[in-house]
């Protein structure tokens, strides 16, 4: 059961997509073509890329895990610093770019490489050479900027030491000159010793200051994080965007998906019957015939104008199926109707009556649609006399009401004049008597009845019929209307033989017949 249900759904949606194949193709062509034209006309944008490494200064105080976290955090910090205003302003100044900082920053993409000390810098520009120059210049300027920032951390201490070392060096020179000028006499011995002691102190202080200065320089060198450009940016050969082929394919896929969504939305909102499988699934009725949409030269019956056509053969198949549907209880009165108008009910009635008569059966075709009769129009007959005139006769005589067709076995009873009270006339005893007289002349009486939902005429007439044939047209007959029509017929215990599908697609008939087998 589940397999059958899945097969039904697959067949149903496959038929739906095949029916709307033109829309799917149109959506793919339009969206893909539009994306192709737009992409081709867009100015190409090139992307140059470079990779830099943050060579962090080692710190013995940190564990290996802490060092990794610190390195990742530092990479994120430096990635943000690469777009700092001072850096970009210097890049613009060096290259003479006709852009401001905001415009340049929009064309930059800076992303730390996960779990590494690397940073990837991407620059987009309409000029591939300029894109590479900008990327390399940013690294160059940032390296200088980073160096100046780190040097500034120790500049004050170094300046302070230098301010003490220089005067002290001068004092030492002065003291040396004073000792050299002092004669080596007993009188100058005390002075010489004093100067020697002071000079020794100056030299000790000087040595201490120089050592401190060197220590600061060593710490500065050890604490400096270097910027290393691992891979220089080169002018790209192909543009990064627009990617014409990718854009075209993506647009075509989006158009296809949107078209499918539109199709299912239309189908969800559309209440009409689309294929014959819905008849059995929704109403449990068999489809006895498939009549393809057709036209004739003068609007007459196709079974007379084109007796060898496939459409005429479809009516013969319908005739045979009706006979098989009533093997146990042969049909002498066949009522043909529809839920609503404009589905070709009268076309089915007239052509079916003709092929029945061509099968060597005496047939009387009765137009009981006393509201909008059409049998006389299709068969090109006069409608002065007909069914409605028999109701005013005291003794029912069918001779004046019946007209001979081109086929000797077929007689036509048109509607006659349109009365003001069709339902009352059709439900009268005289209607029953008229049909009894018609049975005396024919093997089968085919009644073309009014649409079920237009009035109660068909519900009344169905009590005279041995079988009722419902005409349904795809795209016109609504599910709700057919459902209400069938409910009315079941309410009066009408014997519904099945459905004839009028105006179908050829593929539906083949797939449905295969499914039925």
Secondary structure, 3 states (H helix, E strand, C coil): CHHHHHHHHHHHHHHHHHHCHHHHHHHHHHHHHHHHHHHHHCCCEEEEEEEEEEECCCCCCCCHHHHHHHHHHHHHHHHHHCCCHHHHHHHHHHHCCCCCHHHHHHCEEEEECCCCCEEEEEEEECCHHHHHHHHHHHHHHHHHHHHHHHHHHHHHHHHHHHHHHHHHHHHHHHHHHHHHHCCCCHHHHHHHHHHHHHHHHHHHHHHHHHHHHHHHHHHHHHHCCEEEEEECCCCCCCCCECCHHHHHHHHHHHHHHHHHHHHHHHHHHCCECCCCHHHHHHHCCCEEEEEECCCCCCCCCHHHHCCCCHHHHHHHHHHHHHHHHCCCCCCCEEEEEECCCCCCHHHHHHHHHHHHHHCCCCEEEEECCCCCCCHHHHHCCCCCCCHHHHCCCCCCCCCCCEEECCCCCEEEECCCCCCCCHHHHHCCHHHHHHHHHHHHHCCEEEEECCCHHHCCHHHHHHHHCCEEEEEEECCCCEHHHHHHHHHHHHHCCCCEEEEEEEEECHHHHHHHHHHHC
